[in-house]
Amino acid sequence: MSKNPSPLWPALAAVALALVLLATCVAVYRATAGGGLLEAEEAAQSLGPDVDGDGAPNDLVWRRHRPVRVLLSPRLDIAWMPAVEAALRTVAEDAPELLRPPEMASSKIAVYVEVGGLPPPTGTIYIADDDGTDPRHGTTWSWYALDGTMRTAFVQLPEAASQEPYAGAVALHELLHALGFAHDFDSSSVMAPATSERAVEVPLRVRQLLRQLYTPQETR
Protein backbone atom coordinates (compact mmCIF):
# COMPACT_ATOMS: atom_id res chain seq x y z
CA MET A 1 0.00 0.00 0.00
CA SER A 2 1.47 3.32 -1.02
CA LYS A 3 1.06 6.63 0.77
CA ASN A 4 1.08 10.09 -0.71
CA PRO A 5 3.97 12.22 0.56
CA SER A 6 3.16 14.96 3.01
CA PRO A 7 2.24 18.23 1.25
CA LEU A 8 4.69 19.96 3.59
CA TRP A 9 7.74 18.36 1.97
CA PRO A 10 7.76 20.48 -1.23
CA ALA A 11 7.42 23.65 0.83
CA LEU A 12 10.20 22.63 3.22
CA ALA A 13 12.47 21.74 0.31
CA ALA A 14 11.80 25.11 -1.33
CA VAL A 15 12.63 26.96 1.91
CA ALA A 16 15.87 24.99 2.33
CA LEU A 17 16.93 25.74 -1.25
CA ALA A 18 16.12 29.43 -0.81
CA LEU A 19 18.32 29.56 2.30
CA VAL A 20 21.18 27.97 0.39
CA LEU A 21 20.86 30.50 -2.40
CA LEU A 22 20.71 33.41 0.03
CA ALA A 23 23.89 32.25 1.78
CA THR A 24 25.95 31.71 -1.36
CA CYS A 25 26.55 33.14 -4.81
CA VAL A 26 27.46 31.42 -8.05
CA ALA A 27 30.48 32.53 -10.05
CA VAL A 28 30.22 33.84 -13.61
CA TYR A 29 33.39 33.49 -15.64
CA ARG A 30 34.71 36.39 -17.67
CA ALA A 31 37.95 36.97 -19.53
CA THR A 32 40.81 38.84 -17.88
CA ALA A 33 44.34 39.70 -18.93
CA GLY A 34 46.91 37.23 -17.67
CA GLY A 35 44.68 34.68 -16.00
CA GLY A 36 43.69 36.50 -12.80
CA LEU A 37 41.14 35.58 -10.18
CA LEU A 38 37.39 35.90 -10.45
CA GLU A 39 35.60 38.49 -8.37
CA ALA A 40 32.49 38.11 -6.23
CA GLU A 41 30.71 40.81 -8.20
CA GLU A 42 27.40 40.39 -6.38
CA ALA A 43 28.89 41.85 -3.17
CA ALA A 44 27.18 45.09 -2.21
CA GLN A 45 30.45 46.50 -0.94
CA SER A 46 34.14 45.69 -0.99
CA LEU A 47 34.41 42.91 1.56
CA GLY A 48 37.41 40.94 0.37
CA PRO A 49 40.94 41.78 -0.80
CA ASP A 50 42.22 42.45 -4.30
CA VAL A 51 44.56 39.45 -4.32
CA ASP A 52 45.52 39.48 -7.99
CA GLY A 53 46.15 43.24 -8.17
CA ASP A 54 43.70 44.01 -10.96
CA GLY A 55 42.01 46.82 -9.03
CA ALA A 56 38.84 44.81 -8.27
CA PRO A 57 38.26 43.45 -4.73
CA ASN A 58 36.45 40.33 -3.53
CA ASP A 59 38.67 37.86 -5.39
CA LEU A 60 37.45 34.26 -5.18
CA VAL A 61 39.90 32.31 -3.02
CA TRP A 62 39.76 29.05 -1.07
CA ARG A 63 40.61 30.75 2.23
CA ARG A 64 39.16 27.92 4.32
CA HIS A 65 38.20 24.26 3.83
CA ARG A 66 41.73 23.24 2.80
CA PRO A 67 42.92 20.87 1.60
CA VAL A 68 39.98 20.83 -0.78
CA ARG A 69 38.24 17.50 -1.19
CA VAL A 70 37.93 16.22 -4.78
CA LEU A 71 34.89 13.99 -5.36
CA LEU A 72 34.32 12.09 -8.60
CA SER A 73 30.84 11.23 -9.78
CA PRO A 74 30.10 7.47 -9.80
CA ARG A 75 28.87 8.09 -13.37
CA LEU A 76 32.08 9.79 -14.57
CA ASP A 77 33.31 8.11 -17.76
CA ILE A 78 36.48 6.20 -16.85
CA ALA A 79 38.04 7.59 -20.03
CA TRP A 80 38.25 10.96 -18.24
CA MET A 81 40.48 9.65 -15.45
CA PRO A 82 43.91 10.20 -17.12
CA ALA A 83 42.98 13.81 -17.95
CA VAL A 84 41.59 14.52 -14.48
CA GLU A 85 44.62 12.99 -12.77
CA ALA A 86 46.98 14.98 -15.02
CA ALA A 87 45.11 18.20 -14.18
CA LEU A 88 45.42 17.48 -10.45
CA ARG A 89 49.16 16.83 -10.85
CA THR A 90 49.60 20.14 -12.69
CA VAL A 91 47.96 22.07 -9.86
CA ALA A 92 50.04 20.12 -7.32
CA GLU A 93 53.26 21.34 -8.97
CA ASP A 94 52.56 24.85 -7.61
CA ALA A 95 50.18 24.07 -4.73
CA PRO A 96 51.02 20.57 -3.46
CA GLU A 97 48.83 20.82 -0.33
CA LEU A 98 45.76 22.45 -1.87
CA LEU A 99 43.84 19.39 -3.12
CA ARG A 100 43.22 16.00 -1.56
CA PRO A 101 43.61 12.85 -3.69
CA PRO A 102 40.40 12.22 -5.67
CA GLU A 103 37.81 9.84 -4.26
CA MET A 104 34.53 8.43 -5.50
CA ALA A 105 31.42 10.23 -4.28
CA SER A 106 28.76 8.24 -2.51
CA SER A 107 25.54 7.54 -4.35
CA LYS A 108 23.72 9.74 -1.83
CA ILE A 109 25.88 12.80 -2.60
CA ALA A 110 25.64 12.06 -6.34
CA VAL A 111 21.84 12.12 -6.19
CA TYR A 112 21.82 15.37 -4.21
CA VAL A 113 24.16 17.11 -6.67
CA GLU A 114 23.34 15.60 -10.06
CA VAL A 115 19.62 14.91 -9.63
CA GLY A 116 18.55 17.30 -6.89
CA GLY A 117 20.59 20.24 -8.18
CA LEU A 118 22.00 21.03 -4.73
CA PRO A 119 25.55 22.32 -4.15
CA PRO A 120 28.22 19.71 -3.35
CA PRO A 121 29.31 19.44 0.30
CA THR A 122 31.24 22.44 1.62
CA GLY A 123 34.96 22.24 0.93
CA THR A 124 34.48 20.04 -2.13
CA ILE A 125 35.14 20.16 -5.86
CA TYR A 126 32.71 17.67 -7.43
CA ILE A 127 33.63 16.41 -10.91
CA ALA A 128 31.12 14.80 -13.28
CA ASP A 129 30.51 14.64 -17.02
CA ASP A 130 27.47 15.34 -19.16
CA ASP A 131 26.25 14.72 -22.70
CA GLY A 132 26.89 18.26 -23.89
CA THR A 133 27.25 18.56 -27.65
CA ASP A 134 30.30 20.85 -27.63
CA PRO A 135 33.38 18.78 -26.71
CA ARG A 136 35.58 21.86 -26.18
CA HIS A 137 33.56 23.38 -23.36
CA GLY A 138 32.84 22.12 -19.87
CA THR A 139 30.84 23.97 -17.23
CA THR A 140 31.82 24.95 -13.69
CA TRP A 141 29.63 26.38 -10.95
CA SER A 142 31.26 27.83 -7.84
CA TRP A 143 29.50 28.80 -4.63
CA TYR A 144 31.14 31.41 -2.44
CA ALA A 145 30.50 33.86 0.39
CA LEU A 146 30.05 37.54 -0.40
CA ASP A 147 33.63 38.28 0.66
CA GLY A 148 34.89 35.96 -2.08
CA THR A 149 35.62 32.94 0.13
CA MET A 150 35.05 29.83 -1.97
CA ARG A 151 32.80 27.18 -0.44
CA THR A 152 32.28 24.49 -3.06
CA ALA A 153 32.37 23.88 -6.83
CA PHE A 154 30.72 21.58 -9.37
CA VAL A 155 32.62 20.73 -12.56
CA GLN A 156 30.90 19.12 -15.54
CA LEU A 157 33.22 17.81 -18.26
CA PRO A 158 31.87 17.29 -21.81
CA GLU A 159 31.41 13.57 -22.33
CA ALA A 160 32.29 13.86 -26.03
CA ALA A 161 35.82 15.10 -25.21
CA SER A 162 36.96 12.28 -22.94
CA GLN A 163 39.17 10.66 -25.60
CA GLU A 164 40.12 13.75 -27.59
CA PRO A 165 43.76 14.97 -27.64
CA TYR A 166 42.75 18.14 -25.81
CA ALA A 167 40.89 16.31 -23.00
CA GLY A 168 43.68 17.18 -20.55
CA ALA A 169 43.37 20.88 -21.38
CA VAL A 170 39.58 20.79 -20.86
CA ALA A 171 39.94 19.08 -17.48
CA LEU A 172 42.64 21.51 -16.32
CA HIS A 173 40.66 24.52 -17.60
CA GLU A 174 37.59 23.57 -15.56
CA LEU A 175 39.61 22.61 -12.49
CA LEU A 176 41.28 26.04 -12.51
CA HIS A 177 37.82 27.65 -12.77
CA ALA A 178 36.82 25.65 -9.68
CA LEU A 179 39.88 27.06 -7.92
CA GLY A 180 38.80 30.61 -8.74
CA PHE A 181 40.63 31.47 -11.97
CA ALA A 182 39.00 33.42 -14.80
CA HIS A 183 39.31 33.14 -18.58
CA ASP A 184 42.41 34.50 -20.24
CA PHE A 185 42.54 36.45 -23.54
CA ASP A 186 45.72 34.62 -24.65
CA SER A 187 44.72 31.94 -27.20
CA SER A 188 47.70 29.76 -26.18
CA SER A 189 46.57 29.72 -22.54
CA VAL A 190 44.76 26.74 -21.07
CA MET A 191 42.35 29.34 -19.66
CA ALA A 192 41.41 30.68 -23.11
CA PRO A 193 37.59 30.60 -23.49
CA ALA A 194 37.80 28.09 -26.37
CA THR A 195 39.93 25.06 -25.52
CA SER A 196 42.01 23.54 -28.32
CA GLU A 197 45.13 21.46 -28.89
CA ARG A 198 47.10 24.73 -28.85
CA ALA A 199 45.63 26.05 -25.60
CA VAL A 200 47.88 24.18 -23.19
CA GLU A 201 50.01 26.78 -21.41
CA VAL A 202 49.23 27.51 -17.77
CA PRO A 203 49.54 31.30 -17.47
CA LEU A 204 52.50 32.44 -15.39
CA ARG A 205 50.15 34.59 -13.31
CA VAL A 206 48.05 31.55 -12.46
CA ARG A 207 51.12 29.64 -11.30
CA GLN A 208 52.30 32.61 -9.27
CA LEU A 209 48.92 32.96 -7.58
CA LEU A 210 48.74 29.23 -6.83
CA ARG A 211 52.10 29.46 -5.06
CA GLN A 212 51.28 32.77 -3.36
CA LEU A 213 47.89 31.68 -2.04
CA TYR A 214 48.23 27.97 -1.39
CA THR A 215 51.87 27.07 -0.72
CA PRO A 216 53.18 27.30 2.85
CA GLN A 217 55.70 30.12 3.06
CA GLU A 218 58.50 27.92 4.36
CA THR A 219 58.33 25.70 1.24
CA ARG A 220 58.22 28.46 -1.42
LINRA-V590898 format. One record per backbone hydrogen bond with DSSP energy under -1.0 kcal/mol. CO is the residue of the C=O (numbers start at 1). NH is the residue of the N-H. Records with the same first field share a line. If there is no record, write none. Layout:
# LINRA-V590898
CO = NH  NH
This chain:
# LINRA-V590898
6 = 9
8 = 12
9 = 13
10 = 14
11 = 15
12 = 16
13 = 17
14 = 18
15 = 19
16 = 20
17 = 21
18 = 22
19 = 23
20 = 24
25 = 144
32 = 185
36 = 182
38 = 60
39 = 41
40 = 43
45 = 47
48 = 58
49 = 51  59
58 = 40
61 = 63  150
68 = 100
69 = 125
70 = 103
71 = 127
72 = 105
73 = 76
77 = 80
78 = 81
80 = 84
81 = 85
82 = 86
83 = 87
84 = 88
85 = 89
86 = 90
87 = 91
88 = 92
89 = 93
91 = 94  95
95 = 98
98 = 68
103 = 72
106 = 110
107 = 111
108 = 112
109 = 113
110 = 114
111 = 115  116
112 = 118
123 = 69
124 = 153
125 = 71
126 = 155
127 = 73
128 = 157
130 = 159
134 = 137
139 = 156
141 = 154
142 = 27
143 = 151  152
144 = 25
145 = 148
148 = 61
149 = 145
151 = 123
152 = 143
153 = 126
154 = 141
155 = 128
156 = 139
157 = 130
158 = 161
159 = 162
161 = 164
164 = 167
166 = 170
167 = 171
168 = 172
169 = 173
170 = 174
171 = 175
172 = 176
173 = 177
174 = 178
175 = 179
176 = 181
177 = 180
180 = 38
183 = 32
186 = 189
188 = 201
189 = 192
191 = 184
198 = 200
201 = 190
203 = 207
204 = 208
205 = 209
206 = 210
207 = 211
208 = 212
209 = 213
210 = 214
211 = 215
216 = 219
217 = 220
